[in-house]
Amino acid sequence: MPSPPLPSERPMLTVHHLNNSRSQRVLWLLEELGVEYEIQRYQRDAKTMLAPPELLSVHPLGKSPVLTDDDVTVAESGAIIEYLLDKYGDGRLVPPPGTEARRRFTYWLHFAEGSAMPPLLLKLIFDRIGSGQGMPFFAKPIARGIAAKVKALMIEPNLKRQLDFMESELSRSEWFAGDEFSAADIQMSFPVEASAMRAGLDASRPQLMTFLKKIHARPAFRRALERGGPYSFAND
Ligand SMILES: N[C@@H](CCC(=O)N[C@@H](CS)C(=O)NCC(=O)O)C(=O)O
């Protein structure tokens, strides 16, 4: 039987991985880069779907993903991606500085969490409110009415507009930043997957559906899924 690795031989890079979460993107990037890492697993509370309190001892916000690399702790997906590309990328998966592709890369890296995710999260919340689950029977029609109004006035028009925009950008080039696959596609995978899961992305937007097909076929994506476990995009 092989002896367990000595502490000095173990990878220093640890992904603090919450099941069913954005930390899947970090595993995927590490697989694309071929960097060794270990996974520290955390399980969402089955009822609230919130992260367990142990994550608070890794980072004050207690959210996932968080990366620890020796004595460095990095939170926030976009910041983790930039950290990994700077330290381990050797110029891979990021277009050269000063190019149009680099400008688009930076845009999508920020857009994914800064613009695309908020209406998707609002939809998740208002779908739950509208379902009336756990409410007294007399409150259910009121909750349903409020949720339907907020969704129709605010959330759904934004979701439609952003889906149309992403679709048209992907008809300009094969990937989000240009003709080469980049870490911006990894960052954008989460809002695109979540849109397909819960915000009406379907075959009427063929570029986005092809994007999903292409990322699912990447060997590194599959390896990350095997290590991280399946996820459903049904949560925040
Ligand atoms: N913008 C942050 C979002 C982090 C975030 O909200 N993570 C979710 C998982 S996908 C989480 O930890 N949820 C559990 C909780 O809030 O308790 C990022 O991209 O890293």
The ligand as an ORCA input file, in Angstrom:
! r2SCAN-3c Opt
* xyz 0 1
  N     -19.858     36.844     -5.988
  C     -19.416     35.766     -5.123
  C     -20.634     34.978     -4.688
  C     -20.341     33.987     -3.596
  C     -21.605     33.228     -3.213
  O     -22.685     33.809     -3.069
  N     -21.476     31.917     -3.033
  C     -22.624     31.093     -2.701
  C     -22.488     29.730     -3.374
  S     -22.622     29.758     -5.107
  C     -22.668     30.784     -1.226
  O     -21.641     30.660     -0.586
  N     -23.906     30.594     -0.715
  C     -24.153     30.124      0.605
  C     -24.441     31.201      1.594
  O     -24.585     32.387      1.199
  O     -24.535     30.881      2.778
  C     -18.425     34.904     -5.914
  O     -18.538     34.839     -7.145
  O     -17.526     34.306     -5.316
*
